[in-house]
Each structure stands twice: as C-alpha cells, then as structure tokens.
Amino acid sequence: MWLIIAAVILLDQMTKYWAVQALGSGHTITVVEDFLQLAYAENRGGAASLMSSHPQLLTLLSLLALGVIIWWARTVPPGDRITRAGFALVLGGATGNLLDRLFRGGFFFDTYVVDFVDAHWYHRIHWPTFNLADSAICLGIVLIFYAHFRLYRREPVEAQAAGAAAEAKE
C-alpha cells in the first residue's frame, strides 16, 4: 500500500513539475487531435474549480478528508488487496494535490493545484482540466466501489452455501 502511495505522489509531482516547465509559458501539446491536449492550468478550486474563492477552506477540508481516508483505509482487512490498492491510489492522489495547495501560491492564501490534461470534444465540450493525482483518486474510488460490490454479491452466496451445509449435516 505504501509503495503505491509513494509512487502516485512522486509521479504526480514529477508530471506537475514537467507541466510547469514545458507548458507554463502557454505552450500546448496536442496528444489526440480534437480530443486531448496538454495545457498548463492553475486550479484554485476543488474538483472542477468548485469553491475557488475559498482556498483556505479547501486546504482545511483536504487535510480533514485525508485524515478520514487514512482512518477508513486502516479498517480494510490486509487480504482485501483491491480495496487497499484503491485507498492507496486515493491517498496518493489526495496527498499530491494537498502538496500543491500547501506549496504553490501563497501557502494558505491564493493557493492552487497544477492541472494540465485537457480532454475535449472538438473544443466544444470540455472535461475539467485535471492531473495525475485526480486520475489516481478517480481510479481508486472505482476500485473501492468494485471491491465493495464484488464482496456484497459474494456474501449472500457464501451465506446460502453455509446454510445449505448446515442443513445437510442435519
């Protein structure tokens, strides 16, 4: 779990550093014509720039959320590798974005997160610009939900099998 967290933080910070150096001057790189480009952006808000006028509150909420995620992740059994990987991705991504909030801009005031992946459809429909940390968070949430629903579907089957075995003994 710690290896995944460290890898996400390291890759996130390295890609953000690259984005600042390569794209910070307004340069864009087209990856897939009319669909995906790399372009530097400073996100002063949360997801999709929500609450951009309250960076202090976002930093405090990020710290609180990180604490809750750490507490929740510690309740996951060691054998549940998918859920643990999901939490590791979420923790790594949340930490990567929190580091931006703490060290980019004015420490606690006027802070921002570096985003640079710009997905769009012929420049008409835009997905909010994002970064590797955001992707890790989303993938982690998907893994956590997948593991939860997989376990939820398996428990009734196992309970039925245990009940049938008990009946067979009688």
C-alpha positions as CSV (number, residue, x, y, z in Angstrom):
1,M,0.0,0.0,0.0
2,W,2.8,2.5,0.9
3,L,4.6,1.8,-2.3
4,I,1.5,2.7,-4.3
5,I,1.0,5.9,-2.3
6,A,4.6,6.9,-2.7
7,A,4.6,6.1,-6.5
8,V,1.5,8.2,-7.1
9,I,2.9,11.2,-5.1
10,L,6.2,11.0,-6.9
11,L,4.7,10.6,-10.4
12,D,2.2,13.3,-9.7
13,Q,4.8,15.8,-8.5
14,M,7.1,14.9,-11.4
15,T,4.4,15.4,-14.0
16,K,3.4,18.7,-12.5
17,Y,7.0,19.9,-12.5
18,W,7.2,18.9,-16.1
19,A,4.0,20.7,-16.9
20,V,5.2,23.9,-15.3
21,Q,8.5,23.8,-17.2
22,A,7.2,22.7,-20.6
23,L,3.7,24.2,-20.7
24,G,3.8,27.1,-18.2
25,S,4.6,29.6,-20.9
26,G,1.3,29.0,-22.7
27,H,2.6,26.1,-24.9
28,T,0.2,23.3,-25.6
29,I,0.9,19.8,-26.9
30,T,-1.8,18.0,-28.9
31,V,-1.9,14.3,-28.0
32,V,-5.0,13.3,-29.9
33,E,-6.4,15.9,-32.4
34,D,-9.8,17.3,-31.4
35,F,-9.8,15.2,-28.2
36,L,-6.8,15.5,-25.9
37,Q,-4.1,18.1,-25.3
38,L,-1.7,19.0,-22.6
39,A,-2.0,22.6,-21.4
40,Y,-1.0,24.3,-18.2
41,A,-3.7,25.4,-15.8
42,E,-3.8,26.6,-12.2
43,N,-6.9,25.3,-10.4
44,R,-7.6,27.5,-7.4
45,G,-10.7,25.5,-6.5
46,G,-11.5,21.9,-5.8
47,A,-12.9,19.4,-8.3
48,A,-14.0,21.2,-11.5
49,S,-12.8,24.5,-9.8
50,L,-15.5,24.4,-7.2
51,M,-15.0,26.8,-4.2
52,S,-12.2,28.6,-6.0
53,S,-12.8,31.8,-3.9
54,H,-12.1,29.9,-0.6
55,P,-8.6,28.3,-0.9
56,Q,-8.1,28.3,2.9
57,L,-11.3,26.3,3.4
58,L,-10.2,23.9,0.6
59,T,-6.9,23.3,2.3
60,L,-8.5,22.6,5.6
61,L,-11.1,20.3,4.0
62,S,-8.3,18.5,2.2
63,L,-6.5,17.9,5.5
64,L,-9.7,16.7,7.1
65,A,-10.5,14.4,4.2
66,L,-7.0,13.0,4.2
67,G,-7.4,12.1,7.9
68,V,-10.8,10.4,7.3
69,I,-9.4,8.5,4.4
70,I,-6.4,7.3,6.4
71,W,-8.7,6.2,9.3
72,W,-11.1,4.4,6.9
73,A,-8.2,2.7,5.0
74,R,-6.9,1.3,8.2
75,T,-10.2,-0.6,8.7
76,V,-9.7,-2.6,5.5
77,P,-8.5,-6.2,6.1
78,P,-5.0,-6.9,4.8
79,G,-6.3,-9.6,2.5
80,D,-8.6,-7.2,0.6
81,R,-5.9,-6.2,-1.9
82,I,-8.3,-4.4,-4.4
83,T,-9.8,-2.1,-1.7
84,R,-6.3,-1.4,-0.2
85,A,-5.0,-0.6,-3.7
86,G,-8.0,1.7,-4.2
87,F,-7.4,3.5,-0.9
88,A,-3.6,3.8,-1.7
89,L,-4.5,5.5,-5.0
90,V,-6.9,7.9,-3.3
91,L,-4.4,8.7,-0.6
92,G,-1.6,9.2,-3.0
93,G,-3.7,11.5,-5.2
94,A,-5.1,13.5,-2.3
95,T,-1.6,14.0,-0.9
96,G,-0.2,15.1,-4.3
97,N,-2.9,17.7,-4.6
98,L,-2.6,18.8,-1.0
99,L,1.2,19.3,-1.5
100,D,0.3,21.7,-4.3
101,R,-2.2,23.6,-2.0
102,L,0.5,23.9,0.6
103,F,3.4,24.9,-1.5
104,R,2.1,26.6,-4.6
105,G,0.8,30.1,-4.5
106,G,0.7,31.8,-1.1
107,F,1.0,28.8,1.2
108,F,-2.5,29.1,2.7
109,F,-3.9,32.0,0.7
110,D,-4.4,32.1,-3.1
111,T,-3.1,28.5,-3.4
112,Y,-3.6,26.3,-6.5
113,V,-3.2,22.9,-7.9
114,V,-1.4,22.4,-11.3
115,D,-3.6,20.7,-13.9
116,F,-2.5,20.0,-17.4
117,V,-4.6,17.3,-19.1
118,D,-7.3,18.9,-21.2
119,A,-9.8,16.5,-22.6
120,H,-12.4,17.9,-25.0
121,W,-14.6,17.1,-28.0
122,Y,-13.7,19.3,-30.9
123,H,-13.1,22.2,-28.5
124,R,-16.9,22.3,-27.9
125,I,-17.4,20.1,-24.9
126,H,-14.7,20.3,-22.3
127,W,-14.0,18.0,-19.4
128,P,-12.4,20.0,-16.5
129,T,-8.7,20.0,-16.8
130,F,-7.0,17.5,-14.5
131,N,-3.7,15.9,-13.4
132,L,-2.3,12.5,-12.5
133,A,-3.4,12.9,-8.8
134,D,-7.0,13.5,-9.9
135,S,-6.8,10.4,-12.1
136,A,-5.4,8.3,-9.3
137,I,-8.3,9.5,-7.0
138,C,-10.9,8.5,-9.6
139,L,-9.3,5.1,-10.3
140,G,-9.0,4.5,-6.6
141,I,-12.7,5.3,-6.0
142,V,-13.6,2.9,-8.8
143,L,-11.5,0.1,-7.3
144,I,-13.1,0.7,-3.8
145,F,-16.6,0.5,-5.3
146,Y,-15.8,-2.5,-7.4
147,A,-14.3,-4.4,-4.4
148,H,-17.3,-3.4,-2.2
149,F,-19.9,-4.6,-4.8
150,R,-18.0,-7.7,-5.5
151,L,-17.9,-8.6,-1.8
152,Y,-21.5,-7.6,-1.4
153,R,-22.5,-10.0,-4.1
154,R,-20.3,-12.8,-2.7
155,E,-21.6,-12.6,0.9
156,P,-25.2,-13.7,0.2
157,V,-23.9,-16.7,-1.9
158,E,-21.5,-17.7,0.9
159,A,-24.3,-17.4,3.5
160,Q,-26.6,-19.6,1.4
161,A,-23.8,-22.2,1.0
162,A,-23.2,-22.2,4.7
163,G,-26.9,-22.6,5.4
164,A,-27.1,-25.5,2.9
165,A,-24.1,-27.2,4.5
166,A,-25.7,-26.9,7.9
167,E,-29.0,-28.4,6.6
168,A,-27.1,-31.2,5.0
169,K,-25.4,-32.1,8.4
170,E,-28.9,-32.4,10.0
